[in-house]
Amino acid sequence: VSTQSTWGHRDGSVSIEPISRPRPSNFESDDRLDGLECLQSGTLKGHTQPVRCLHLHSDFLLSGGDDTIIVQWDLQRRIKARDFRRHVDAVVSLSSTSSGILLSASQDALIIAWSLCDGACLYELHHHFHFVSSIVILTFPSNVNSPAVTADAAATELDEDNAAAMNEDGTPGAETPPAAAPPPAAASIGACPVLISGSYDKSFALWELKEAGPSKR
């Protein structure tokens, strides 16, 4: 199996080197890597200052640097597909969703969402007041939380218990102890991607990346 390893350098270049290893008997193909097996060693030049972060999305490599620019590389043709320009300080972390949204974090304290289809800036996330040092996108299953017990359901259950405690002649039976307060409703994360960001301001933030727009939790 031949896959690729990439490095960012201080001179603004990105190196690609093949890594070959025996194919294990239980190997399952990864389409992201199989499409890159034909690549040879080489250097991509698109930044004017040191490269700070790299991120692989499908057949594209994304690089961010001290020059405030994000470059999208077409690894099959070994060319620059486009660049993204909106940050005003070094780009230090990149992540993306399966739907083709790129998130970039910068020392300008901003997180910006981009479309990998056309390069458009989709929105900015404002929360941190110091360098954003890292971001990661996670996707949770829709049933990550158990259904919450509601107060109405607890009240109905209490009424049924009291009715069962009445004697046949209608007089009160054994007193039913008060029901315990229901637990607070769990916040449902849902199946949409969740962005987690960390910053030099000693805080982190969680954002739900919904189709209608992001919301901070």
Salt bridges, closest charged atoms under 4 A:
ASP30 OD1 - ARG32 NE 3.87
ASP66 OD1 - ARG52 NH1 2.77
ASP67 OD2 - HIS47 ND1 3.12
ASP74 OD2 - ARG77 NE 3.02
ASP83 OD2 - LYS80 NZ 3.78
ASP83 OD2 - ARG85 NH2 3.34
ASP108 OD2 - HIS87 ND1 3.00
GLU124 OE2 - ARG86 NE 2.65
GLU124 OE1 - HIS126 NE2 2.97
ASP201 OD2 - HIS128 ND1 3.19
GLU208 OE1 - ARG217 NH1 2.78
